[in-house]
Amino acid sequence: MAVTPATSQHEPTRAEVQVWWEDVVAGRRTRTEASEWACPWVQANFMGEELVLQALIYLHAIDLGVDAPGGHASTSVRIRLRVLGIGRGHGYGAESMVSKLGVYDEDPAGWTVRHFQKMVRDFATRSGADRARSFGAKLVAAGHLTTADVLDALR
């Protein structure tokens, strides 16, 4: 039986999520199976480690672009690049989940601040500085950033 919020006594670990990714890439599991496994965790507002959450979100959405018979990802180079960091190209190589884990482990609090600051900067680029300040204020209210962090992000 698949581990879900209803049946599990623990949240998914990095290792469990990585096994699901590796199984999809190797064709041992379909994209649909992976999406169905991740879905309850995403819908239950998983509160574990940020990078595990990101990997779960990608797994949950992985079946949106099924390009092989049976939903296997064996032909999808982008999955390998994005998550497992295998190879380079398509703008994904250096930003794989695996490569982010080492940076995160060195300084989890610092990584998290930088992650949210990047969100604020990206939001400013798309929507303007005023809306980004409003978004930043929400992140401050939620305890994700300080006011100084938001101001630094918008400089």
Long-range contacts (C-beta under 8 A, 24 or more apart in sequence): 2-36, 2-37, 3-37, 4-37, 4-40, 4-41, 5-40, 5-41, 5-44, 6-40, 11-41, 11-46, 11-47, 11-48, 11-52, 12-41, 12-46, 12-48, 12-52, 12-56, 13-52, 14-49, 14-51, 14-52, 14-55, 14-101, 17-52, 17-55, 17-56, 17-59, 18-55, 18-98, 20-59, 21-55, 21-59, 21-79, 21-83, 21-84, 21-97, 22-84, 24-59, 24-62, 24-72, 24-73, 24-79, 25-73, 25-74, 25-76, 25-79, 25-80, 25-83, 25-84, 26-74, 27-72, 27-73, 27-74, 30-63, 30-70, 30-71, 30-72, 31-62, 31-63, 31-66, 31-71, 31-72, 31-73, 32-63, 32-66, 32-71, 33-71, 34-59, 34-62, 34-63, 35-59, 35-60, 35-61, 35-62, 35-63, 49-104, 50-104, 50-111, 50-112, 50-115, 51-97, 51-100, 51-101, 51-104, 54-97, 55-83, 55-97, 58-82, 58-83, 58-97, 112-144, 113-145, 113-149, 116-144, 116-145, 116-149, 116-153, 117-145, 117-149, 117-150, 117-152, 117-153, 118-153, 120-145, 120-150, 120-153, 120-154, 121-153, 121-154, 124-153, 124-154, 129-154
